[in-house]
Amino acid sequence: MEICHAHNLARKPADLKRYGIRVSLPAGDTFTRLIGTDWEQFHWFDTSEERDRTLDDMASEHLYSRDGDRPQLIFEALEAEKQSDSD
């Protein structure tokens, strides 16, 4: 279903946001046995600054991480192509 009046949305759909983070797992990670080898997650943001702040936080060691824990997630900054007004 298409959105008739996008300006009435409380939040923008993800496809209107330009800056993203792709989260994936390295090849051979044992967790892929549970979630599949093609698992990936995307997070989208309005600005590159917001994306970069979140990326720094996601990639850092968090306060509640156990000593020696080394998450194997791969974080990739993305920038979607800007759509023209004629699209």
N, C-alpha and C positions, 0 to 999 in steps of 0.2 A: 504494500500500500504506500503510495506516495504521500508526502506531507503537503497539504493544501496551502496552509499559511504558516510557513516556517517561523515567522516573527512571533507567533504565539507560543512557541516552545519555551519551557523554562530553561532547558539546556540545549545547546547546539548538538545536532547529530555528529558522531565522530568523523564522518566523511567531510565535514565542513572545517574541521580543525587541520592545521597544516603541519604541526610539529609533533613527532612521535618518538616512542621508545619501543623497540622490538625486544622481547625477552624470549630466549630460547635456551636449550641445553646443548652441551657439546656432544659430538658423535661418540657413541659408546658409553654414555652416562647410564648407570644402572637404573636410574629413576624412569628412563624411557620405557622400561619393561611394564611399568604401571600406566603411564599416560600416553605412550606411543612415541615413535621416533620423529613424527612430524609436528609435535606440540610446539606451539608458540603463542605468545600473548602480546597484544598491542595496547599501548596507552597513548592517547592523543591529547594535545594541549593547544591553546590559542597562541601562545608565544614561545619563542625559542628559549627565553629566559626561564619561564616556568618549567619547560621540559628539562633544561639543563640542571636546575635546582633539584628536580625530582630524580633525575639520572644520578646525580652525585649522591643523593640520599640512598637510592636503591643499591648502588654499587659499594657503599661503605659498609664497614662492620657495624652492626647495630648493637645497641646497648645490651640487649638480652641474648646476644649470641653466646654460645658456650665457648670456653677457651679451646682453641684448636679447630672449631668449625670453620670450614672454608666452602661456602656455597659455590656451586659450579655454574651458576647462571651466566649467560652471555647477554650483555646489554648493548644494544645498537641504537644510536641516535638516527632518526629518520626525518626527512623533510619531503612532504608530498609536493608534487608539482602544483603550482598555482593555477587555478582554473580561471579562464577568462570570463568576463561578464556575459559574453554571448552564449555560453554553454547552457 
